[in-house]
Amino acid sequence: MRTLRLMRTFDAVLCLGSAFNYLTTAKDVRDALRTFRIHLRRGGVLVLDLTNFDAWIRRPKNVRAEIDYRAPDGTRIAIYALNDQDRAAGLHFARMITAVQKGDRIDIGFDEAPMRIWTRDQIGKAVAKAGFRPVEWWGDLRLGARYQNTKSPRLVLVAVRD
């Protein structure tokens, strides 16, 4: 999303599934917003779907079982999430341990991804600086789902390109 150039414009750009949260540097954020602006016609709509960390993480450090699944063929999959936040840096660290048991074999994997923590005010200022006008805030992807910072699972910004 930072470097995509399709050489055409659209009526809308959708950035869903917390993808924007994975841009952790100011340069990456600027580059992505510039890309969105390049690809939107004047008056076009930008929808950013962000994780609402104020509601999602009640305790900034926690461990929880995300998935414990047994497939029809007997394969067992377990995923554990280990979350940690550095509020001063504005970062959330999503760490996942995955265990897959197929027959007698057990494979274990580890993945870590830093995610930027956005507040409504911070993302509103960032998109305004990039040439967008915030027009609506939703608490998830259902139309009209009111945003409540301590309850909504998502922070969804709808903005218009100036």
N, C-alpha and C positions, 0 to 999 in steps of 0.2 A: 504493500500500500504506500510505501515511501517513494517508489521509483516507477510505478506503473504509468505508461503513457499509451493510451489507445487512440489518440489523435481524433477524438470526437467527444461530444458532450451529451449528457443525459439529463432527464428530468429529476432523477433522484439517485443518490448514492446511499447505500445501506452498509453499515459496518457493524456486524452483529456478533453475538457470542463472546463478548469480552475481548475480541481481537485487539481493540484499541488500547486496552489495559496493558498489553504486552510491549507497548512502546514506552520504554522507561527513560529515555533521554530527551531533553528539550529539543535537540536537533531532529530526532526521529519523529516527535510530535509535530513540529513545524513542517517537516517534509511530507508527512502523511496528510496534514490539513491542506497543504499546497496542492497535493495530488487530487484531493477531493474537490477543491475549488476549480482546478483546471478542467476536471471532467464534468462539472455541473454547469448547466446554462444559468444565466442570470435569473434569479427567482426560483431556481431549483432547490430541492429539499435534501438535506443531509440528516440521516438518522444514525446516531451513535448509541449503541447498546453497551453499557458498561456494567461491571459488577458494582453493586452498591455495598461497599465494605462496611459502612456504618451499620447496616442491618445484618449483613451476612456473617460477620465475625463479631460475636458478642464478647468473646475473649480473644485477644490478639494472638495468643499462643494456644494451640489445641491439636489434639490428635483424634482422628475418628475413622471408623471403617466406612469407606464410601460404597464399596460393592463387595458382595459375597455371593457369587453366582456359580451354579452348576449347570453346564450345558447338557443337552440331550445325550451327547456321546460320552458323558462322564467327566469331561474336562472341568476343572474347578479354577475359578478366577477370583482373586481377592485383591482389592485395592485399598490402601490406607493413605489417608491424607494427613500430612503434618504441616500445619500452617504456622507462620511466624510473620510478624510485621515489624518494620522499622518506621514508625510514624514520622520521626524527624526527617528521614530521607524520602518519605512518601511512598514507600515500597512495601508490598506484600510478597512473601515468598511462598509459593505453592509447591510443596514437595510431595511426590507420590511414590510409594513403594508398591510394586505390582508383583504378585506371585501367581504363576500359572502352573497347575499340576495336571499333567496329561499322562495317565498311567502311573508308572513309577518315577517319571521325570518331573522335577520341579525347577522351573526357571524363575529367577528373581531379578527384577529390574528397578532402577531408581531414576527418577526424573525430577528436575527442579526448574522452576520458571519464576523469575521476578516479574511482578505485575505492578504497574503504577496505581496508586490509590488516588482517585479523583473525588473531590467534593463537587457539589452542584456549582458553587461559585467559581471554583478553579477551572472546570471544563467550560463554563459559560464565558469566562474571560479569555480562555485560549481560543475558542472558536470565533469570538468577536474580533480578536486581534488578527485572525486569519481571514477576515472578510465575510463572516457569517453572522446572521442575526438569530439568536435563540428565540423560538416562538412557543414551544411547549416542552413540558417535562412530564415523563410518565414513570410509573413505578415498575412496569414490566412491558411486554410487547402487546398486551391487549389495548386496543384503542380506548383512550380515556381513562386508563388505569392511573389514578392520581399518585404522584410521587410523594412518599413520606420517608424522610431520611433514615429513621430508625426502624421502619417496618418493611419498606419495599424491597423486594429481592434484587431489583435492577435499578439502574439510573439511566434512563433513556432520554436523550436530548434530541429534539427535533428543531432544526435550524434551517434558515433560508439563506441562500447565497445572495449577497448584496450586489 
